[in-house]
Amino acid sequence: MGDGSFQITFIMPDGSRRVVHAAAGEDALSGHGRPGSLLDIALSQGIEIEHACGGVCACGTCHVIVRRGADSCSPPAEEEEDCLDEAYGVTPQSRLACQCVPDGTEDLEVEVPAWNRNLARERGG
């Protein structure tokens, strides 16, 4: 889009899609995760993503799969990779929503896995 605005299509656990519009570099929207993170953006739009640790990169329950647009996101830090090592169902496109910050240069498609929500609740998250 070029002007720093972009859209994120969240693919929800039930298969439905929620499209939200965002602007790169926005200040923290909900106060969860890194400012401008996928978690921050989702929660500000009423899209629920589990985040048992409050979005501080300590648990892995906000694991999502960035299906499209990953190159426009911040690279994962070692702390995030360590959390993903313990997460269920990790793929090469897996990220923690609390740490993944898009730069606005391209649209994203992000899957919120159904098992992530169920696993977090079963473990008391």
C-alpha positions in Angstrom: 0.0 0.0 0.0 3.0 2.3 0.4 1.6 4.8 2.9 2.1 2.6 6.0 -1.5 1.4 6.1 -2.3 -2.2 5.5 -4.8 -4.9 6.2 -4.6 -8.1 8.2 -6.9 -11.0 7.5 -7.3 -13.1 10.6 -8.4 -16.7 9.9 -10.3 -17.6 13.0 -10.5 -21.1 14.5 -14.0 -21.7 13.0 -12.7 -20.9 9.5 -14.3 -17.4 9.4 -12.2 -14.4 8.3 -11.9 -11.1 10.0 -10.3 -8.3 8.0 -8.9 -5.3 10.0 -7.1 -2.2 8.8 -4.0 -0.9 10.6 -1.3 1.7 10.3 2.3 0.8 10.7 4.1 2.3 13.8 0.9 2.9 15.8 1.4 3.2 19.5 0.3 0.3 21.7 -3.4 -0.1 21.0 -4.4 -2.4 23.9 -1.3 -2.5 26.0 -0.5 -6.2 25.3 2.7 -7.3 23.6 5.0 -5.1 21.7 3.5 -1.8 20.4 1.9 -2.5 17.1 2.1 -6.3 17.5 -0.4 -8.6 15.9 -1.8 -9.3 19.4 -2.2 -5.6 20.1 -4.0 -5.0 16.8 -6.2 -8.1 17.2 -7.4 -7.2 20.7 -8.1 -3.6 19.7 -10.4 -4.9 17.0 -12.3 -7.3 19.3 -10.4 -10.4 18.0 -9.6 -12.7 20.8 -6.2 -14.4 20.8 -5.1 -16.3 23.9 -2.3 -14.7 25.8 -1.9 -16.3 29.2 1.2 -14.4 30.1 -0.4 -11.0 29.3 1.6 -10.6 26.1 5.1 -10.5 27.6 6.7 -13.4 25.6 6.6 -15.9 28.4 4.3 -18.7 27.4 3.5 -19.3 23.7 -0.3 -19.3 24.0 -0.6 -16.5 21.4 1.1 -18.7 18.8 -0.3 -17.8 15.3 0.7 -18.8 11.8 1.6 -15.9 9.4 0.4 -17.4 6.1 1.1 -14.3 4.0 3.2 -11.2 4.6 5.7 -12.5 7.0 8.6 -10.7 5.3 7.1 -7.4 6.4 7.2 -8.4 10.1 9.9 -7.9 12.7 12.3 -10.9 12.9 11.8 -13.2 15.9 14.2 -12.6 18.8 15.8 -15.5 20.6 13.3 -15.2 23.4 10.4 -15.7 21.0 12.1 -18.6 19.3 12.6 -20.2 22.8 8.9 -19.9 23.5 8.0 -21.3 20.1 10.2 -24.3 20.8 7.7 -25.3 23.6 4.6 -24.5 21.6 2.2 -27.0 20.0 2.0 -27.4 16.3 4.8 -25.1 15.3 5.3 -24.5 11.5 8.0 -22.5 9.7 5.5 -19.6 9.6 4.8 -19.7 13.3 5.1 -16.5 15.4 4.0 -15.2 18.8 1.3 -12.6 18.2 2.6 -10.6 21.1 6.1 -10.2 19.4 5.3 -10.1 15.7 5.2 -6.4 14.6 4.3 -5.8 10.9 5.9 -2.8 9.3 3.0 -2.0 7.0 4.7 -2.6 3.7 2.3 -5.5 2.8 -1.0 -7.1 3.8 -1.0 -10.1 6.1 -2.9 -13.3 6.4 -2.7 -14.7 9.9 -4.2 -18.0 11.1 -5.4 -18.3 14.7 -5.2 -22.1 15.3 -8.2 -23.7 17.0 -5.9 -26.0 19.1 -4.1 -23.0 20.5 -7.2 -21.7 22.3 -8.3 -25.2 23.4 -4.8 -26.1 24.7 -4.4 -22.9 26.7 -7.8 -23.5 28.4 -7.1 -27.2 29.1 -3.8 -26.2 30.8 -5.6 -23.6 32.8 -4.2 -20.6 30.8 
